Amino acid sequence: MIYVSGALSMWGDRMWHFAISVFLIELYGRNLLLTAIFGLVVAGSVLLLGALIGDWVDRNPRNKVAHASLLVQNISVTVCSIVLMLVFLYKQWIESIWDGWLTVVCYTVVIVLADVANLASTALTIAIQRDWIVVITGYNRGHLAGMNATMRRIDQVTNILAPLAVGQVMTLASNVIGCGFILGWNLVSLIVEFIFLSRVYRIVPALSVKPPAPEDGQASLERPAERTEGLVERRGSQGQSPGLSDDDMSLNLKEVTNLPLCFGRFRWLLSTCKDGWRAYYRQDVFLAGMGLAFLYTTVLGFDCITTGYAYTQGISGSLLSLLMGVSAITGLMGTIMFTKLRKAYGLVNTGIISSCLHLCCLLLCVCSVFAPGSPMDLRLLRPFLDANSTLSAPLLPDRSSIHWTNNTVLFENMPSGMEPDSYISIILLFLGVITARIGLWSFDLTVTQLLQENICESERGVVNGVQSSMNYLMDLLHFIMVISAPQPQHFGILVIISVLFITTGHTMYFLYARKAKRKPAGFQKEN
């Protein structure tokens, strides 16, 4: 039931993320402005509110968190789909009202609702994939690794098939029918997921128990009964609850109540965010989580940046689609490799092996920068460029001939003179990107399970919320990199910077692994 509800949720998310980008481009006259604003709003909101979302997940019962997140997410997408259908149907009439300001209001409503849906999806992901499955597996590391790998495989498959499905509906029918298709899917998915998650909550009694935080030094992957029993004994011996003393607590309450309601609420929100980031920083797996976040600052993936660059190097849209399918297969291979390596060498060593494999494959990308056919021009390192320089071609050509699909840009007509002198460079680039996904997804699963195992149950939400914020922050940096160096001749520099960020991330993990191996063995659970 967890797999089915997860598959429905992921499928809906993938369809919606693809469709909303296409809809915003279509609404704004095939211009990328609305899409860029939407991406900035989504990244900024998770960056700012990630800790608050995680704290909300921690403070509330698991079933209420799951149901509320599910309802908010699906209702937001449903309402947003209705608004988009109305805008597509009555666009000319809407543009004539209030001198066009009603159109601005509609665009704002669409972006806000889509952002709310993404925040709710983040909360649901933290709750189910970072907390529920840990409890469902009975705190068994072997079963936990299996569930993590299976959920990632489902995610990989839906990442390819869901956009393809909704894209066919939008192409063969219309954008309005596409909105209706997404609307209907979300309503059906909401009912099924709600029933299945409620059923799982009743089947697994441990999900109804949320023990308080353990004291420092206590093992994190203990069963709730063991941890709660120890805390009760300590509270009885100390005569008060661990954490803040009565004087400190009354002082904090007095400070808040002396402020106006709005300022007191705002101060509480800031305090919650600060406490969340502090909780993230003091975790034993802090370096591992930071290492994973650094991997988001890269252009070496199948997003519109890399595929747009591939087009400038003479790669057709059909070949790009094929390469995306191959990359999905290598991603699935990474999930299989993770389960095998973890069982044979342990979790920490699996991360080391995956990191080394990832870095070795990315060396092919570095070689592509200097290989025959690369547009890299070292004169770009000069502080000033001649005004008549040939470096005027943008990374993405004229948008008039673009079909936008999920993370891929397809062009109808290949402009003359686009073919490079040699295809060696682009072959090395995609060979490195595709093979690196084996180590990448194995490493991602490793860090995910380390966070699940080593974060105490009462802080899983807030720490994973901050982890999501860090991921979005580093992802924003890679877009800033592209904005700063947008030409195809710049791409080689972006590749080198990306590899440096990835190397830094893996170095952080190596430091964590060294520290973890030096610690004495704590609780040993069955594999």
N, C-alpha and C positions, 0 to 999 in steps of 0.2 A: 504493500500500500504506500510506503514511503517512496519507492521507486516510481510508481505510477503517478502519484501526486507531484513528485519532483519533475518527472518528464513533462507533465501537462504544464507546470509552471514555467519550466525552461523553454518549452516550445512557444508558449504565449509571449514570454519575454523576448525571445529571438525574433519572432514575427513583428512584435511591436517596435523594437529598436530599429529594425530594418525599415518598416513601413513609415514610421514617423519622420525619418530622414528624407525619404522620397516625397512624402506629403509636403514637408516644409519647403523643399526645393521647388515643387510644382506650384505651391501657393505664391511664392515670391518671384515668379517669373524666371524659373530655372537659375536663380541666384543662390549662392551659398551662405548669405548673411544670416538667415533665420536658423539654418543648421548650425552655424558657428555659435550663434547666441545660445541655442539650446544646449550644445555641448558644454559651453562655458558655465551655464546655469546648473546643469547636472553635476559637473565636476566640482564646482564651487559649493553647492549645497551639501554634497556628501563630505567634502573636506571640512566644512564648518560644523555640520550636524552629526558626523559619524559617531563621535563620543556620546552625544545625547541619545541617539538611536540605540546604541549599545547599552547605555545605562537604563533606558526604558525597558529593553529586553530583559535585563537582569532583575529589575525591581518588580516585575509583574509575573503572574502565573503563566506557565508555558502555553496552555491552551488559549488563554486570552490574547497573548502576544501573536500566536499563529493566526487565530481567527481575525483579529483586528487588522493585522498586516495584509492578510488575504483579501478581506473586504475592501480596505482602502485602495489597494493596488488595482483590483479588478473593477471597482466602481469608478475609479479615476480614469482608467483606460476606456471604459464604456462611455462615460460622459464625454471624454475627449473625442472618441470616435463619432459620437452624435454631432458634436460641434463641427468636426471636420466635414462630415457629410453635408451639413447645412451650408458651410462655407463653399464647398465645391458646387453645390446645386444652385446657390443664390449669390455667387461671388460678385457679379456685376451690380446687383441691387444693393448688396452690403457696401460696396465701394462708393456708392453714390450717397450714402447716409453720413451725416456729420462731417462732410468734406473728407471722407475716407477714414475718419478716426474710428469708426466702428470696426473696420478691418484690423486696425492696430489692437483694438480691444480683443477681437477674436484670436489674433495671433498670440497675444499675451495669455489669454485663457488656455489656449492649447499648450503653450510651453509650460505654464504653471502646473496644469493637470498632469502633463507627462513627467514633470519633475517630481511631483508628489507620488506618482506611480513608481518611479525609480527608487525613491526613498523607502517606500513601503516594501518594494522588492528586496532592497538591501536588508531591511529588518527581518523579512521572512527568510532570506538566505542565512543570516547570522543565527536565527533561531533554530532552523531545521538542520542545516548542514554543519553548523559549528557546535550545536548543543544537543539537539534531540538524538542524533544518531550515536553520539557518545553514550548516552543513557540507554538507548535501545540495544546497543551491542553488549550491554552488561559490563562496560569498562574493560572489555577484552581487546587488546591491541591488534591481534590478528584479524578478528571480525571487523574492527574499526577500519583497518587498512583496506579490507575487501569492500566495505560499503563506500568508502571515499573513492576508491578506484572506479566502482560501478557508477556512482553519481557523475564522475568526471567523464566517463565514456558516454553516458546519456547526454551530457552537455556538449560533447564533441559532435555527436550525431545530429542533435537538434540544431547546432550551429550551422550545419550545411543544409539540412532538409527543410527547416521551418521557413527561412527566407525564400527558398526555392518555391515552396508551396504558395505562400502569400504573393510572391512576385508573379507567379503564373496567373493567379486570380486577377491581379491588378492589370496585367498585360492583356489577357484574353477578354476581360470584362471592362472594368473602369476603376478609377480611384474610389468612387462612391461604393461600388460593390466590394472593393477591398476593405473599406472601413466597416461595412456591414458584416463581412466575413470575420474580421477581428472582433467586432462587438459580440457576435454570436458565439465565437470560440470562448471568449472570456466569461460569458454568462454560464455556459455549460461547464467550463473548467472550474469556475468558482464553486458550483454545486458539488462536483465530484471531489475536488480537493478538500472542501469543507467536511464532507462526510468521511473521507478517508483519514484525514488528520484527527478528527474527533474519535474515530474508531481506534486509531493507534494510541491516542491518549488514554482511552479506557483499557486497552489491552495491556499497556505497560504502566503499572502503578507507580514505578519510580519517577515517571515524568511529572507526577503531581507533587513531588518533594523538591524543594529548593533550599538546601541547607545554607547557613551563613558562611561567610568567608573563613577559611582556616588561618591560623597564625602563621607568620613567616617561618619557612623551613619545613612546613608540613607537606607531605607529598600531595600532588594535585590530582592524580588519577586514582583516588580512593573511592570506594563506594560511599554513597551518602550516609548510610547508617553508621559506618565507622567514623566518618568525620564529625557527624553531629554528636555522637556519643562522647567523643573526646572534648568537644567544645562545651558540652553540658557539664562535664567534670571540672573543666578549668573555670567555668563561670561560677560554679558552686564554691570552689576553693578561693576564688578571688573576690567574690561577693559583688561583682559587677560585670557587665558585658565588656568584651575586649573592644579596643578602639578608643573613641573619645571618652574622657571622664565626664561625670555629671556636670562639673563646673564648665568645662569646655563646651559641652553641648548646649547648656542653658545660655552661655555667652553668645554662641553663634545664633541661637534662636532669637535672642534679644536684639542682636545687631540687625537681623533680617526684619523683625517686626517693627523696629523703629523707622524703617524706610517706608516710603510710599509703596503701594502694592506692586506697581509696574516695575519700579526700580529694584524692589526686593526679588521679584521674579527674575529680572534680568541678571541680578547678581548671583542668584542661585544657578542659572543656566551657565554663567561663566565659571562658577565654582565647579559645576559638574564636568564641564569640558576640561578644566585644568586638572581635576582629579583623575579623569579618564586618561589623559596623556601621561600623568604621573604613574598611573597603574600600568600603562603600556611600557613605560621606560624601565620600571623596576622588575619586569618579568625576566626570568632566566633565559627565555627564548627571544628577548628583545633584538639581539643581533640577527637571529635567523629571520625574524619578521621584517626587519629593515632591509636585509639582503633580498628578500622576495620583492619588496617595494621598489628597489633600485632596478629590478628587471623590467619595470614598466616604462622606463625612460629609454625607449628604443624605437628605431624605424625598421627593425628587422622582423617584421611580421606581415601578415596579409591584411593590411589596412589600405585605405585609399592612397596613402603616401607612397608606399612601396609599389603598389600595382600601377599607380600613375607614372612612377619612374620607369617601371618595366615597359609601359606603352611607349615612352620616349625612346626606348632602346629596341623597338621593333617587335615586341611580344604582342601577339593578338589576344583578343578577349577570350576566345575559346580555349586557348592554351592556358591563360591565367586561371580560368575556371577549373581546368584539369589539374593544374598545380595546387589549387586550393583543396581539391578532393584528395590528392596525394598527401598534403600536409595534415589533413584530418586523420588519414590512416596512420601516419607516423605519430600523431598525438595519441591515438589509441594504443600504439605499440609502447609509448611511454608509460601509460597506465598499467599495462601488463608487466613491463619491466620493473615498475615500482613494487608490485606485489611480490615478484620473484626475489628481487634484491633485498627487500625488507625482511623476508623470511630467512634468507641465507646469511645476511651480514648485519642485520639490525637497522633501525631507523636512521640513526645519525650517520652511519657509514653509507647508507643509501643516498643520503643527501650529498656526501662527498663525491661518490662515484657519478651521480647525476650532474653535479656541478662541473666536474672534469670533462664529461662527455659533451655537455652544453658548450663549454668554452672551446674545446677542440673543434667542434663543428663550425663555430663562429669564426674560426681562423680562415675558413674558406671565404667568408664574406670580406674579411680584411684583404685577402689575396685578390679578390675581385676588384678592389679599388685600384690596384696597380696592374691588373691584367690587361691584355690587348682588348680593345673595344670599350674600355672605361672612359667616360667623358670627364673624368677628374682632371682639373687644370690647377697645377700648383701655383700658378700666378694669382689664384684667388687669395692666397695668403698675404698678398701685398695690401698695405693699408688703404690704398686708393686704386680704383679701377678707371681705366680710360672710358670716357663717356660713349665712345663708339665701339665698346667691347661687344663681342658676339654673345656675351652671357646675358642675353635679354629674354631668352625663352623661359617661360614659367614651367614649374614642375608639372603642372596640369595644363594642357592646351585649352583651346576655346571650348567652353562647355556646351556649345550648340550641338555638338555631335556625340554627346555623352549619354549613355544609358546607365543610370545609377542602380547598382545592385548591392547586396550585402557585402560591405567592405571591399568591393571591387568596382573598378571603373572600366566599362567596355566602350570602345570607339567604333563607330560605323565605318569610317573611311580612314585608312592610314595615310597621313600626309606624306608627300614625296620628300625624300631626303631624310627620313626619320631613321632609316636602318643604319646601325653602326658598322664600322669597318670589320669588326669581329664580334661574335657572340660569346666568346670565352668568358668575358667579365660577367655578363648577366647569367650565364650558366652556373658559374661559381657562386654567384650571389644567392640564387634560389636553391642550389644544392646545399649550401650552408644553412639557409633559413629553414628548409624542409627537414633536413636531418637533425638540426638543433632542437626541434620540437620534441624529439624523444627524451633528451635530457631535461628539457624545459618542463614538461608536464610531470615527469618523475620527480623533479626537484620541487615543483609546486605542491604536489601531493605530500611530499616529505615535510615541508614547512607547515602545511595545513594540519597534518596529524600531530606535529610537534606542538602547535598552538593548542590543539584539542587536548593533548595529554598533559601539558605542563601548566596550563592556566587553571586556577581554581574555579570551581563551578559557579561561584557567585560573581565572578568577574569575566566570564567568557564573553558576554555580550559587549561590555564596554571596551574590552581589549580588542576584540574583533572589529568593533566599530571604528576604533582608532586605526587599526590595520587597513580597513577600507579607505579611510581618509588619506593615509600615507600612499596607498596605491593610486588614488586619484591625483594626489599632488604630484607624484613622479610622472604620471601619465600626462599631466598638463605641461610639464617641462619638455616633453618630447614634441608637443605641438609648438611650443615657443621656439624650440630649436629649428623646426621646419619653417616657421614664419621668418626667422632670422636668416635662413639660408634656403630660399625657395627654388633656386634653379637646379636643373639636372646636374650641372657641373659641381654643385655643392654637395650632392648626395654622398660622394665618397667621404667627405668630412663628417657628415652625419653618421655614416656607418662606423667610422673610427670612434666618434664620441659615444655612440651607442654601446660599442664593445667595451669601452672604458667604464661606462656606468655598470654594465653587466658584470665585468670583472670585479669592480668594487663591491657589488652585491654579493658575489660568490666569496670574495675575501672575507666579508662580514660573517658569512656562514662558516667559513673555515675557522675563524676566531671563536665562534660559538661552539663548534664541534670540538675544538681543542680544550675549551673550558669545560664542556660537558663530559669529556672523557676523563678529565682529572678529578671530577667529583666522585665521591664514594657512591657505590650502588645503593639506591634507595629501595622503594617498593618494586618487586619483580613480579610482573604479571605474566600469565601464560601467553605464548605467542600464537 
